Amino acid sequence: MEVVATKPFKTSSNISEIVSKFAKVCKLRSIGVFASENNASLVDDSRDSTEETGFDGEKVHPQPTELLRENSGETEIEKLFDIVSALKSSYIRLQEAHIPYNPKMIIAANKLVVAELEALCKIKRAYKEKQFRKSESDLSHIALLQAKIEVNEGFVEELKFQVKAKNSEIKQLAQELKEVDVGNAKLAEKIKQMSVERKFAVVYNVNTFQKAFAAASKSIHDFAKPLISLMKASGWNLDLAAKSIGEEAVYSKRSHKKYAFEAYIGRRMFSGMALEGHNVDDVMRFDDPIDALINDPDSEFSRFCGKKYLLVVHPKMEASFFGSLDYRTFVLSGKHPRTPFYQIFVKMAKWVWVLQGIAGSLDPKAKAFAVNRGSKFSDVYMESMVEDKEGAAHFVQAESKCRVEFMVIPGFKIGETLLKSRVYLSKVESPLGKC
């Protein structure tokens, strides 16, 4: 026992504690109480181990540094179990060396135990270092991730700001789009309206003016009919009325006195007429000119109709026709009654208005000319209201002897084109006969 106490090598306190703990874990019984069989097996193991290692200090198990070279976790665990098993065997040999007492075997066994414990400690240190490096690596990785997170958070904030700016821009663009849609809708409506207007647009040329001139003459004739009928129904003396219009006019037929009333209407419709060009499309695109008045009650055409109605239909006429001056009051207020009589008047006013507008548009220097009573008839500038083929033959023979009683519609000169004035000729005797 004294030899054991004076063993030449030293063990650290940690190794002593490990040996103590290892003994408890193994729960090995004292060598003295082992059964003979167990002792024999232990002795055999000891011999085998001695043969493998000998007692000259040679190492039997792999070096601890070789164990640390392994990177696989499973390999390290296997090596750890091998060291623990070798430590157990070395510890058993150490116990066996005491019975019988063999100092050399005790020293050799003690070296083996110490070597295995050192290997175990190295594994422990290597494990701790690995865990420390792993911890440092994790901390470094965490720090790197934290830095990336902070950078990404900065990006997120910047993206949020950009999103907010884009949302504001989207709202602004949506408002602009809405305004553009409204503008497009207005333009589409305007284009549609222009298309409709273009459909009914008047092509300004001499032929168009001639048609308008004929339509104006006919519309005056058409309005004179209901005017004369209302005068008859109201008890007017048509002979006196015609005489007041045509003065001392001589009529070849009593029915020709109607031309005096047409002359009265034409004189007032064309009075003060200025041949200034104006757009007639707004009036021409409506079949019923009353619709044009309702569509734009403040138009020039509307004011023209109101002015001419007050001039053509005398207050005494209206009062006798309708028993009141309601028409006049209505027109004076800027409105237009939708009645048959007023509709016929507006149709007449339409063609006079169109005639003036086309004349001024075709030629700014266009002129209207009148024929005075008593003027000699000239088929170059005049046209008889009475359509009499036989009388027309006499005109050629005795044109210098025929006299104008009154003008019904004035004539027009548009550039080199001349539209004859329509007149009523007197019944005058001449050496060559009647004109």
Number of C-alpha atoms within 10 A of each C-alpha: 8 7 13 14 7 9 12 8 9 10 12 10 9 11 17 13 11 15 18 11 12 16 15 11 9 9 9 12 10 9 16 12 9 13 10 10 9 12 15 12 12 18 15 12 15 20 14 12 17 17 10 13 16 15 18 9 12 12 15 13 15 12 12 19 12 9 19 16 10 12 9 8 8 10 12 17 13 12 19 17 13 15 21 17 13 19 23 19 19 23 21 20 25 22 19 22 21 16 10 8 14 14 16 13 19 21 20 22 26 22 21 26 23 22 19 25 22 16 23 21 16 16 21 13 13 17 14 12 12 12 13 12 12 13 12 12 12 13 12 12 13 12 12 12 12 12 12 12 13 12 12 12 12 12 12 13 12 12 12 12 12 12 12 12 12 12 12 12 12 12 12 12 12 12 12 12 12 12 12 12 12 12 12 12 12 12 12 12 12 12 12 12 12 13 12 12 17 14 11 17 17 16 12 13 13 17 10 15 22 18 13 21 22 13 19 23 19 14 21 26 19 16 21 23 14 15 19 16 12 18 18 13 11 15 10 15 10 15 12 11 15 20 15 13 18 21 14 10 21 17 17 13 8 9 8 15 22 17 23 25 25 24 26 22 24 23 17 15 23 17 11 8 12 14 20 16 18 15 13 20 16 18 24 18 18 15 11 14 23 22 14 19 23 14 13 13 16 12 13 12 22 23 17 16 24 20 14 18 21 15 14 16 17 12 15 11 18 18 16 17 18 12 11 14 15 13 20 20 11 13 18 15 9 14 18 21 14 12 11 10 13 17 17 19 23 27 22 25 25 26 25 23 24 24 23 23 20 27 31 18 17 17 16 13 13 21 16 19 14 19 21 13 18 14 15 17 24 17 14 10 18 21 21 21 16 15 9 10 9 9 13 17 12 16 19 12 13 17 16 14 19 22 21 21 24 25 28 25 29 20 21 21 17 19 14 6 11 16 20 20 22 22 27 27 26 21 17 13 11 12 7 10 11 16 24
